[in-house]
Amino acid sequence: MEYGKIDWNDIWKELMTNQQRLDKSGDKNGHWNKKENAERFWKRTQENSERTDSTLNELPLTSESRVLDIGSGPGRLAIPIARKVSHVTAVEPAAGMMEILKENTKQQGIDNISCVSKRWEDIDVENDLDAPYDVVIASFSLGMPDIKEAIRKMEQASSKYVYLYWFAGTTPWEEHSIALWPSLYGKNYVPGPKCDVLYNLLYNMGIYPDVHVFSMDYTNYFSSVDEAMDFYRDRYVIETQEQESILRDYLKGILVQENGQLVEKGNSTRVKISWEKK
Ligand SMILES: C[S@@+](CC[C@H](N)C(=O)[O-])C[C@H]1O[C@@H](n2cnc3c(N)ncnc32)[C@H](O)[C@@H]1O
């Protein structure tokens, strides 16, 4: 392969599509569409809030800032950012996540977040948003097959800064998929695209970003193996009795007892990739 001719967008697309398993309805976002999964995600982020505090301190926010949060989830960043700035637009396609975001903003009396229920790839920057934004953020939400076009649109929506957060190396949940896929589906799991692909793609687009590496602990608490099964059943698209027992045995092996609860523990390496628009 000739250096300079590698199509990083194609590599991203291939890796992104390979590792997705669709449920029977073909729903890619099935996991986050369910309110209980969104609620669990929200609780987990509130328990591990130190990283959110550091992220907030790193962002160039002022009381005048207008911020776009792409794939905001339940508002881990959008809500505390909204307290510091004049306006936040949250783009979030998953119904469960959006429901929790709206409940959270209502409960906390926040009135400067506007919500757009769409995938980023379906957004028309001029018609769906109130661009430009001083800061555009996409935090662990780059489930976008055409990442080049997605980034082009982020630049279109931004007047100054773009902040992407993504992964380096294999994540704890990918380790689980690597272990489970051969017995669940009779094939190997191909992990999703990481920050190396992203950096090369940006470089080819003429963007030379800052890259900051950090680690993030991951703890997922369950009251029983049955509760863990409920959570993982749709993540792994469990459809047969055999798959059900493979998953149950696996979970029994990885969950550890802690203060009367079962815990899945992990640590992942993450990256902040940011740049100022030219
Ligand atoms: C792991 S959560 C991260 C939520 C939040 N950004 C944070 O950092 O806490 C990923 C979120 O990205 C959203 N997402 C995934 N693909 C997306 C896409 N193509 N466009 C917009 N959002 C997307 C999911 O629905 C989910 O809410």
PDBQT file of the ligand as one rigid body, heavy atoms in Angstrom, charges set to zero:
ROOT
HETATM    1  C1  LIG A 301     -21.265   6.624  25.309  1.00  0.00    +0.000 C 
HETATM    2  S1  LIG A 301     -22.534   7.766  25.036  1.00  0.00    +0.000 S 
HETATM    3  C2  LIG A 301     -21.686   9.295  25.385  1.00  0.00    +0.000 C 
HETATM    4  C3  LIG A 301     -22.593  10.390  25.863  1.00  0.00    +0.000 C 
HETATM    5  C4  LIG A 301     -21.923  11.725  26.177  1.00  0.00    +0.000 C 
HETATM    6  N1  LIG A 301     -21.408  12.364  24.995  1.00  0.00    +0.000 N 
HETATM    7  C5  LIG A 301     -20.823  11.564  27.203  1.00  0.00    +0.000 C 
HETATM    8  O1  LIG A 301     -19.652  11.813  26.895  1.00  0.00    +0.000 OA
HETATM    9  O2  LIG A 301     -21.146  11.202  28.330  1.00  0.00    +0.000 OA
HETATM   10  C6  LIG A 301     -22.631   7.798  23.258  1.00  0.00    +0.000 C 
HETATM   11  C7  LIG A 301     -23.789   8.609  22.742  1.00  0.00    +0.000 C 
HETATM   12  O3  LIG A 301     -23.550   8.915  21.360  1.00  0.00    +0.000 OA
HETATM   13  C8  LIG A 301     -24.757   8.813  20.672  1.00  0.00    +0.000 C 
HETATM   14  N2  LIG A 301     -24.472   8.569  19.243  1.00  0.00    +0.000 N 
HETATM   15  C9  LIG A 301     -24.017   7.410  18.695  1.00  0.00    +0.000 A 
HETATM   16  N3  LIG A 301     -23.936   7.533  17.364  1.00  0.00    +0.000 NA
HETATM   17  C10 LIG A 301     -24.340   8.798  17.063  1.00  0.00    +0.000 A 
HETATM   18  C11 LIG A 301     -24.510   9.514  15.827  1.00  0.00    +0.000 A 
HETATM   19  N4  LIG A 301     -24.252   8.937  14.682  1.00  0.00    +0.000 N 
HETATM   20  N5  LIG A 301     -24.962  10.797  15.886  1.00  0.00    +0.000 NA
HETATM   21  C12 LIG A 301     -25.219  11.375  17.088  1.00  0.00    +0.000 A 
HETATM   22  N6  LIG A 301     -25.095  10.726  18.280  1.00  0.00    +0.000 NA
HETATM   23  C13 LIG A 301     -24.673   9.462  18.262  1.00  0.00    +0.000 A 
HETATM   24  C14 LIG A 301     -25.477   7.648  21.348  1.00  0.00    +0.000 C 
HETATM   25  O4  LIG A 301     -26.876   7.653  21.103  1.00  0.00    +0.000 OA
HETATM   26  C15 LIG A 301     -25.120   7.876  22.803  1.00  0.00    +0.000 C 
HETATM   27  O5  LIG A 301     -26.059   8.674  23.456  1.00  0.00    +0.000 OA
ENDROOT
TORSDOF 0
